[in-house]
Amino acid sequence: MKQFVDKPVFKLIAEAADEMNVAVYVIGGYVRDVIMNRDCVDIDIVAVGSGIELAKKFAKKIGPETRVNVFKNFGTAMVRYDGLLQWQIEFVGARKESYRKNSRKPVVEDGTLEDDQNRRDFTINAMAVSLQKNDFGKLIDPFGGLNDIKRKIIRTPLDPDITFSDDPLRMMRAIRFATQLGFDIEEKTFEAIGRNVERIKIVSKERITDELNKIILAEKPSYGFKLLDLSGLLKFIFPPQFQELKGTEMIDGKGHKDNFSHTLKVLDNISEKTDNLWLRWAALLHDIAKPVTKKFDPQTGWTFHSHEFIGAKMVPSIFRMLKLPLHEKMKYVQKLVLLHLRPIILAESHVTDSAIRRLLFDAGGDIDDLMLLCEADITSKNKHKVRKFLENFKLVRQKLIDIEKKDNLRNWQPPISGEVIMKAFDLKPGKVIGEIKTAIREAIINGHIKNDYEDAHRFMLKKGEELGLKPTEK
């Protein structure tokens, strides 16, 4: 393969291997991505011998300052190589693996290249390219991975039931690769996922969520979620409330949309606009509370009142269950779930300055992301309705720009601090301080005073007098 012959990094690795008299190959994802013309800077090197010693030999050829990171527990070593690209090269000795029923961690023994290819998860990841002098650049493809790339198929090299039972995370990886690459999962392989779904219970939440995040970050993540659902994996790895979004219900000729399909459409819509993982999570969870808030009113039909408030309260427990971060990322998702209806309500009615100020105050620096989410949330098949909403959102966006320019409310900080209030009225910390600060904030939001120190100070003195406080100085 000419792509390998032309790269100096592989010639250096080949030289190091030749000096050690070991056979060496490029294997796995890098080979796949080169064939598919996809960018890749992670290179996996398999040596029929010590991968760690080969890494050290290769590092010396690059230069004395080159660092080798050795991971003895895994029998691997990592070297960074700065050529035209920042290569990250992992070296490992060829090995064969055997598994125990209650663990996805294999018992590892030294092996041949054939053994190493046999242990690979999918045919497209089992291809190797030789770096030996006599056949440098030769593709070694025992399972037809090249043909599967042409057919756009995800398939296991060996019996899929054994492959997935041995390491159940491979079921998630199959769906992740299918989603990222736009491939189908071969029929027998997909059926085997269905037979082995319960094995996913032995995999840690962290590893599952890592694969889930990669699916969410794909170009069209809905494809992955549909595969997770069809295979039966979704109910084992995701909160049950998400499954409850499925289905429609009809009473007196009035029905509601399938909120599962709607959510996946919103996720796809937002994915066209942003690679922000947490904004995509907000899209995924924005209607999570609709099943628990669903009610039928004979006059108005189906309602989901307060689903944004209850949904926001559900976010921490969902993040905890999935071992997602519980700090500012979770709070960001929670905020967007809570506010996701606000711009829609504004777009449906006359937009007042005070409503825009309140939205700016509540959304702060996340206002642009909130607007993206709201625009993605318009999934109606009625083109006229969609066009009308999007035109109204343009008006809301312009109002946001105009009000922010005038009132500077994004990432708002109170113009009057608690210390200033205490000094002005000779007060100690207490409830009345918060009352005055809230009154100042509301006066600014409602447009009664400007968002500056002078106006806020005058208002503070007036409010204090209303509360029976005496200023320390006039």
N, C-alpha and C positions, 0 to 999 in steps of 0.2 A: 504493500500500500504506500503510494507516493507520499501521502500526508505524514508518514512516520520517517521515511528516508530523509526528508528535507529538514527535519528539526534537530538542531545540535544537541538538545537535551538527551535525545534517545541514543545518539552516537556516543555521548559520554557514559551513559549507563551501560551500553554494550561493551565499551572499552573496559570499564570496571569489572563487569561480569567475566569478560574474556581473561583478564588477569587472574581472577579467582577460579577460573575453569568451572563456572556454573552456568547452566542454561537460564535464560531470563526472558520474560514476556511482559508486554503491556496487556492488561486484561480489564474487562468490565465496562463501567460507564463511560470511560474516556474513548474506548474503541467505538462503542455505540454512538456517542455524540459526534465523533469525527465523521463516521459514515453518514450520519443524518445532517451534517453541516450545522451542528449546534455548538455554541460556545461552551468550552469546558476548560478549566485550569487545574482540576483535581485529577491526578494520574495515579492509577494503581499498578504497581510493579510486582510480579510474582517471580521469585527465584526458586529453582529446584536446588535448594540449599539454604543458607542463612540469609534471610532478607535484611536483618539488622547489620550484619557484616558488610553486605553489599551497599547498604545506605552509607555506611562510614567510608567505604572505599570511594564511592561516588562523590561524597562531600569533599574529600581531600582533592579530588580533581577540579572541583569548582574553585576552591581556595581555602586557606587555613582558617579564615574567620567563619566559614560555613558551619552552622549549628545542626546537630542531629538530635532530634527528640525521640528518645527510645521509650516504648511502652512494653515493658517486659511481660506484663500480665497477658497481653494480646499477641506477643511475639512480632510486633510491628515497629517500624521506625519512620519518622517523618522528616523530610528535607524540603526547605523552600529554595527555589531556584529562580533568580531574577534574570530571565532572558528578555525576549520581547514582551513576554507576559509574566505575571507573578505566579509561577507554577507551584503547586503544593503536591509533593510526590510522596506517596506512602509505599513503603517496601515491606513485603512479607514473604516468608517461605511458603512454598506450595504445601498444601495440607489436605487431609481428609478428616471428615467430622462424623461423629455419631451422637445421637441425642437420647436423653432420658425423658420419660413421659411427663414428668411434672416440672420440666425446665426447658427454656428455649436456649440455654447456654450449652454449647456442644462440648463433647470430649474431643480434643484435637490431637492428631498425630501427624508426623511428617508424611508427605505424599508426593505424588507426581503431578505434572500439569493436568493430566486426565482426571486425577482425584480432585484437583482444585476446581476444574470446570464442572465436574459432577455436583459439587456442593453449592453452585451458584443458584440464585433464586429463579431467574428467567433466562430463556435462550438468548435474548438480546443483550443480556449482561454476562453471558458465558463465553463470548468471543475473545480470542487472544491474538496478539500480533507478535511474532518472533523478533527478537533482537540479536539472534545468533548470526555470525558472519556468513555461514553457508546459506541461510534463508531469511536474511534480514528483511523485515517488512511483510513477511508471509502471513496471511490471515488463517488462523486455525479455528474452525467453526464446526464442531462436531454435532451440534444440535439444530443447525439450520437457522441460526439467529439472523443472518443476513437476509434470508428469504422472509423471515417473520417481520423484519423491518419493512421490507417491500410490501408485505401484505397488511402491515399495521396491526400486528397481533401480539398480545402478551400471552406467553405460554411457558410452562415450567419445563426444564430439561428432562426431568424424570417424573415419576408418578406424582401427580399434584396432591393427592391425599397424603402421601408421605412428606412431601415438601412443606405443606401447610401445617400438618400435625407436628412435625419436627420444630418448625419455627413459625408460630401463628402470625407474627408481625408481617410475614411475607404476604398475607392476605391484604393487609392495609397497603403494602408496597405495590401489589398488583394493581389495586385501584388507583393509587397515587400516580404510578407510571402511565396508566391508561388515560388519566385525566390530564397530566402534564403533556403527554405526547399526542393526545387525540387518537389513541389506539383502541381497538376492541380487545376484550379478554376472551381468549379461545374458549369454546363451549365447555369442554371437559374440565378446563382449569377453573372456569367460573362455577360450574356445578360442584366442584370440590371445595370451593370457598363456602358454599351453602352447607355442605356436610360437616365442615370443621369450625363453624362460627363460634361455638362455645369454647374452643381452645384459646380464643383471644383473651379469656379471663386470666391466663397465666402471664400475660404481657403487662408490664408496668404502664400506668396511666401516662407517664411522661413520654414513653416511646410512642404510644398510640397518638397522643396529642401532637407530637412532633410531625408525624405523618399527616395528621388531620390539617395542621397548619399549612403544610405543603400543598394539600388539595385545595384549601381555601385560597392560596396564593396563585393557583393555576389561572390560565387565561379564561377558561369557562368552568368554574368550580361546581356548578350545578350538576355537571356530568358525573363527577365523583360522588356527590351526595345521592344521586339516583342509583349509582352502582352499589353504594353502601346500603341503601334501602333495599334494593332488589336481592342482594346477596344475603340479607338478614343481619349484617354486621352492625348496622346503625343502632339497633335497639340495645346492643351490648356496649357501645362506646359513647353514646350520646344521651343527654337527659331525656326521659320519656315525654316531657312536655313538647319536644320537637316533633315527635311522631304524632302527637295528638292534634297537630295543626292540619293533619290530612283530612280530606273529605269535605263534602258539601251537605247541606241539609235544607230541605224545602218544607215550609209550612204555609198554608193558604196561598200557594203560588209565589211565595217570597223565599228566595234562596240567598245564600252568601257564597263568596268565592272560596276555592280551595286554598287555604292559607299556607299550606306546605308548598304548593307550586308557586304561589305568589312570592313567598320568601326566597325561594331559589332564583326566581326571576329578578328580584331586587338585588340579590347577591351578584348575579351576572351583570346587571346594569352598573352597579357600583364598581365592579372589577374592570369595566371598560374605561373608567375614569381615574382609578387610583390603585397603587400597589401597597397602600397602607393596610397591613394585616388587621389592625384593630378597628379600622373603619369598616373593613369587610366583616369582622365579627359583629359589629353593631348592626350591620344589615342582616346578618344571620339571626340575630336575637331580637330585632326590633318589634316583632309581633308575638314573641314567645308566650305572652300572657293571654292571648286571645282565647284559647280553649277554656281557661278558668273564668273569663269575664263574659263569655257568650250568653246572650239572653234574647228571647224573642218577644217583641212588642207588637200586638195586633195592628197598632196604628202606624208605627215607623218601620217595622220589620226587625231584622237582626241588628243587635248592638253589641259593642265590645267596650263599654264605658270603662274608663280608667285603666285600660290595658297597658298604657305607657307607664303609669305609676307603679302598677304591680309588676310589670316586666322589669323595670329598673331595680326593684327590690329582689327580684329573682337572680339578677346577674351575679352577685357575689357567690351564691351557693353553686351556680353552674360553673363559675371559674374555679371554685374550690374543688369540685368534683373532677374537673378535667385537669387539675394541677396547672392551671394557667396563672400568670402573675396576679397577685392581689393588691398591687400598689397602684400607681397612677394610670397604668394601662386599663385595669379593671374599672377605675373611676371614670375614665374617658368613655368607655363603652356604656357604662351605666348612665352617664350624662346624656349621651346621644339617644339612647333608648327612651329616656325620660322626656326629651325635648322633640322627638321626631315628628310629632303632630303639629307643633307650634307654627312652623312656616306654612304648612298646608292650610291651617285655619286662617292665617293672615292672607294667603293667596285666594281664599274663597270669599273674603269680605273686604270692606274698605280698610285700607291700611293706615292706621293712625300713627303719629310720631311716637306717642307714649308706648304703644304696643311694640314698635321697633326698638325703642330704647330698652324695654324690659327684656326683649329677646337678646339684644346685644349684651345686656348685663348678665343674663343667665348663661348664655353660651360662651361668652368671653372669646378667647383666642380660637375656640373650636367652631366658630360660626360658619366658616367656609365649608368645613367637613359636614356640618349639620345640613347645610343647603344641598351638598352633593347627595347625602342620604335621602333627603326629601324628594329630590328630583328623580332619584333611582326608584323611589317608592311608587311612582306613577306607572302602573303596569296595565292599565285598562286597554282593552282591544278597540275601544271607541277612539278613533284617531282625532276626532274633533275635541273630545274631552281631554285627551293628552295634550293637544296643542294649546288649548285654553289654559290648562294648569301651568304648562311650561312658560307661556307668555306672562301669566300672573307672577310666576316665580322671578321672571326678569325684573318686574316692577318692584318686588320685594327686595331683590338684590341691589337695585339702584337706590332704594330707600335706605338700605343698610349702609351703603357707601356714603350717602348724603348726611345721614344722622351721625355716623361715626366721625366724619370730617368735622362736623359742627360741635359734637358733644364729647367725643373721645371716650367712649364707654367700653371699648374692647379692652379686656384685661383690667377692668375698672378697679381703682383704689380709692377709698373714701377721701375726699378733699380735707375732711376734718377728722382727726384721730380721737380716740378715747382720751388720750392724755390732754389734748387741747380742751375737750369738754370738761374734764375734771378741774383743770386749772381755771377755766372761765367761771365756774360756779363753786369753786373750792369744795369739790366732792371727792368721796372715796369710791373705789370700784363698786359698782352695784347695778341693779336692774335699769335704773333711769338712764345710764350711759348708753346702753343698747337701744333704749326707746328713742333717744335723740338721734343716734346714728341711723336708725331705721327711718325716722321721719325725714332726715336729710336725703337719704337715698331715694325715698319715694317722691320727694319734691323734685329731685333731679330727673328721675324717670318720667314723671308726669309733665315735665317741662315748665314747672313753676319757678325754678331757679336754674342758673347756669351751673355747669359742672366745674366750678373753680372755688378757690379758697374764700375770696371776698364775699360772694353771694351766699356760700354755705355758712360762713361765720355769722353774717347778719341773720340768716334763718335760724341758726343755732340759738342766738341770743333771744330771738322772738319766741322760739319753741320753749326755751327754758323758762321764760317769764310766764308762759301759758301753764307750765307745770308748777308754778309757784316758787321757782328758783330765783335767787338774787345773784346777779353777776358780781364778780369781785371788783370789776372796774367797768366804767361806761365807755 
